[in-house]
Structures are given as C-alpha cells and as structure tokens.
Amino acid sequence: MALKPIMNVIKNESMGSMLCYKVPCEDFNNGSQLIVAEYEEALFMKDGIVEETFQGGKYTLTTENFPFLTALKSTLVTGGVSAYNCKIYYISKQDHPEKKWGTSEPINILDPFWQTYLHVQARGAYTIRIKDGKKFFLKMVGANRSASDDDLVKNFRTAFIQNISDELAAYLTSSTEEIIVVCNRKKLLADTLANTLQPVLDEYGVELVNFYIENIGVVDDENLKSITRMRRERQERMFERQQNIEDERMKYGLSREKAEADRYVSGQAAQADYERMKIRDQDGNNGWARQEEAEILKSMAKNEGNGGEFAGAGMGLGMGLAMGNIAKSMMGDMFSDGNGGVGLSNPVQGNPTGVKICPKCNASVPENMKFCGSCGNPLDTPKKVCANCGAEIPDGMKFCGQCGTPVAAGPRVCAQCGAEIPDGMKFCGRCGTRVE
C-alpha cells in the first residue's frame, strides 16, 4: 500500500492574481508549520465546515493547540507518523489591480434641457479587495478549487452594468442642465456610483476600494448634431443681444456726454454775453445796443452785388440812428439845469434806460443817481480844478497844465459823499460820515 505525502510546512504557492487558492495536499503532519502572510488569511475546512480562520503569522498545528485536529490517521498509513486530514484555502486580501468596466450598449437618455433623446456610453475602472474571507469563500468559491480576478469580474459584470446604467440615467436626467455639460462632472458621478455598487459587493464579502469614470460620451448621431446646431444658434443670439446692449450703452453715454458739453458751452456763452453787456453798459449810454448796431452796419457794408442797395439803406439807417443819438444828447444838455436835473422845458427826468455800474459792488444804478442804492458808495468822484484858470487837473499833477499855477493842497473832501469839509470838522456836514 503506497504512502500518501504528508506536508510539514504549509504556505500559499499560488500566482498573485488568485483570490482563492486551495492547498493541493489534504494530509498534514501533527506539529506542521502554517505560514500566513499579512495580505492573506487561511481557512481550515473539515467535514465540509470551516473550522478555523488564521490571519497573518506563523502557527504550529498540533492537536493540543487546535482540538478540531483530533482525528489522527493510523501510523501505518502515514509511515509511522501521526497525521490529520483537512482542506486548507488561502484567501488573498490585498488590493487587486484595476478592473475595467464599460457599457456594452448606448444608454438612451432624454436631455432635460433640449428635450431630445441622446445615446450615452461610459467606461472606467475599479479596484476591489476581499473584506470577509469566509463569506467570500462560501458565496463565491464553494466547491471550486480556486478563484481569480477574472472570475470576480465575470460574476459582477451584469450587476455592475445594470446599476451603473440606471444610476447614470437617473443622475443625468435629474439635472436641469444639458447632458453635454453634466457629463464633464465625472468625479461627482463616480462617488455616487460607488455608493450604489458597494451593497452589491457586500453580499459576497468584497469591498469596493476605488471607482473611476474614464469617460462619459454622447454618441455622434443626428440628435447630437441637432443639439450642436441649436447650441451654436443660441450662442450667436446671446452674442448679438449682448452686442446690442453694449451699443445702446455706448450711445447713451455719448449722448449724455454731448448734452453735458452743450450745457457747459451754453453756460459759458451766456456768462460771456453777460460780462460783455455789463462792461459795455458801464458808461450808462446803452453801449450794448450801440455795439450791436455797429456790428450790423459792418456786416451790411461787406455785402456786394444785389445787396448793395440794402447795404446803403442800412448805412443810412445807421447814420440816422447815430444822428438821432447825437441830437438827443445835445437836447439833453440844452435843457439840463447843470446840476444833473432838468429844466422846466424838459419834463423827462433823465434817460430812463441809462444805468451806471457801482465800482464797489457792481450793482446797476440809474445814471442820475450820485450814490449806489446797494452799498451807498459815491458814484462820481469830485474832480480837481485849477484855482487860477478852472482847468481840470489830473491826479498826481503838481502844476496846472494850462496856466502853470502850482496846485495847492485843497480842502478835505468826504470820502463818502465828496462834499468839502472845513478844517476842524470831524464829521461830514452833508452825510455825517466821520472824518479821520
């Protein structure tokens, strides 16, 4: 009778891609060594039941340490060595390389923005590890001698694609944005799908470590071309509308600036006209009107051809106005009483239109007034005359320009009303102003 081989050292000798590996030998020496790496665990099965699970480490298997190893084989069968019989499985618990996934058929999804059906496909990868070795063995391996990564992918492919397709369609249609835009948010969708797929793996003692979406694409068909055309037309309308808004804003800004400039120019022109009128009318002889008459006559004199007769008439009219003004001035002198008033033959109390400008406050004062009605300042300063010949003597002259008579220091004059103040007086006898 041939003797069966008995293992003294038990260890995992499978390839790295194996998720579950069965030790070929089933007879082990009493006191044999069990070696379990940290990234795996060992299951001892006897009589169809998993009796013990060993984590990473080195173990000496004896009937004293592990009572379930009590059924020793006959020493005759094992060559005089005490031995026991059981099945040992190694379960790999390390993270296994990424496994690819992808939708085999396009998913028909209604775009919530354009209300048009699009065909979407997706692909990516995932990483798993075995979290519960006993549950994985009972659910996935069973009577099989081993299980690889490919076996796991085949087992979960249908469940994965079903959950991924349903979750992908629900996620894309729940948004109010275009599917083309939402498809770019792969990280958020990947996290959502990972939470959906984990309960499927929990049932088999498997953990989903990572889940990635490599790409979510829309199939290039007539529907996609139609959406692309509508998106381009929408962009063109938006650009045109924005351009019109900018044009209107620019027109409004230019019109407002022009209106402000016109108001400024008009104000400056009005101010200039006012200043010119005030300067020209300081002599009280209606200088503005006389200036305008001169401008009109000058323009008419420049006309040639058919306008000559009109120009001549205008010149005659201007000369008539000028002569009228001269006659009016002479008549005023004839009827004047010499003191700024009028005689009995002239009932008109001065020129009602003539005004003076106060040199102190610039107020307009009738020409027959001697004092400003606003500030009281005298309007006519008394002129110095020669005591010998009566000629007017300009300020600063020490001798008379007509007769050579020395100019003596004259009497004091009131600064307010111009009246002569006798020596020794401290107040003006006419207006009461204190004399310094």
Secondary structure as GFF3:
##gff-version 3
##sequence-region A 1 436
A	DSSP	beta_strand	7	10	.	.	.	ID=ss1
A	DSSP	beta_strand	18	22	.	.	.	ID=ss2
A	DSSP	beta_strand	27	36	.	.	.	ID=ss3
A	DSSP	beta_strand	40	46	.	.	.	ID=ss4
A	DSSP	beta_strand	49	54	.	.	.	ID=ss5
A	DSSP	beta_strand	57	61	.	.	.	ID=ss6
A	DSSP	beta_strand	83	85	.	.	.	ID=ss7
A	DSSP	beta_strand	87	92	.	.	.	ID=ss8
A	DSSP	beta_strand	99	102	.	.	.	ID=ss9
A	DSSP	beta_strand	107	110	.	.	.	ID=ss10
A	DSSP	beta_strand	117	130	.	.	.	ID=ss11
A	DSSP	alpha_helix	133	136	.	.	.	ID=ss12
A	DSSP	pi_helix	137	141	.	.	.	ID=ss13
A	DSSP	beta_strand	146	148	.	.	.	ID=ss14
A	DSSP	alpha_helix	149	174	.	.	.	ID=ss15
A	DSSP	alpha_helix	179	182	.	.	.	ID=ss16
A	DSSP	alpha_helix	186	202	.	.	.	ID=ss17
A	DSSP	beta_strand	206	218	.	.	.	ID=ss18
A	DSSP	alpha_helix	222	280	.	.	.	ID=ss19
A	DSSP	three_ten_helix	281	283	.	.	.	ID=ss20
A	DSSP	alpha_helix	287	301	.	.	.	ID=ss21
A	DSSP	three_ten_helix	305	307	.	.	.	ID=ss22
A	DSSP	alpha_helix	308	334	.	.	.	ID=ss23
A	DSSP	beta_strand	355	357	.	.	.	ID=ss24
A	DSSP	beta_strand	364	366	.	.	.	ID=ss25
A	DSSP	beta_strand	412	413	.	.	.	ID=ss26
A	DSSP	beta_strand	420	421	.	.	.	ID=ss27
###
